[in-house]
Amino acid sequence: MTGMSVSKAQYEKMYKRASKPTHWQMTIPKAFFVGGGICVIGQGLGDAYKYFGLEQKTALLCVSVTLVFLSALTTALGWYEKLAKHAGAGTLVPITGFANAVAAPALEFKTEGFITGLGAKIFVICGPVILYGTLAGVIYGIIYYVMT
């Protein structure tokens, strides 16, 4: 097989043909409003939980659990991906985006069984997050211990 060389001008021409222009005038507001909407839903849930008598800490815990559940459910139903196609980064609000990132690979490989498919693939995304989150927490704890 011989090497193929492409000039810089040819590469730019190929790149422009393959790349779609971004319509940032639409994508940024969509991301802003969808991400803000998810946060408003979280705030509303927190207020509702407090209204029904839960303490602040318990209400916030319930909000997190509810948002993770709703995100996993909408991922399983195929709705989260449809929303993400229109809202882009707005669906990456940390807790819902993480729940989607954990549930999506697991659902993709569910045909391989509960252990080798669902069980193994559910940790594809959350494994590194847990690892580096724990490592960052340990480093922060050491720094905090030394500084105080």
C-alpha positions, 0 to 999 in steps of 0.5 A: 500500500502506498502512502497518500498525501493530501495538501493543506488546501485539499485537506481544508476543502475536504474539511469544509465539505464534511463539516456542518456550520453551527447555528449558535444563535439557536443552539446556545439559547436552547441549551440555556433554556433546557438546562435552566428548565431542568434546574427549575424542575429541581428547585420545584421538587425541592420546594414541594418536598419541603412543603410536604414536611421534609427537612432541608437536607432530606428534601435536597437528597430526595431531589437528587434521587428524583432527578437521577430516577427521571433521567434514567427513566427518560433515557430508557424510554428514548426521550433523553436522547431526543431532548439532547439532540435539540438542547445539546449541552443543556442536558448536561446539567450535572446530575441528570447528564451523569445519570444519562451517561450511566444508563445509556451504555447499559441499555445499549448492551442489555441484549448481552445479558444482565452480567456481561451486558448491563452489569459490565457496561453500566460502569463504563462512564461512572467508573472513571468519575468515581475513581477520579472523584474519590482521588480528588476528595482524598487530595482535598482532604489531605490539603485541608488537613495540612492547612488547618 
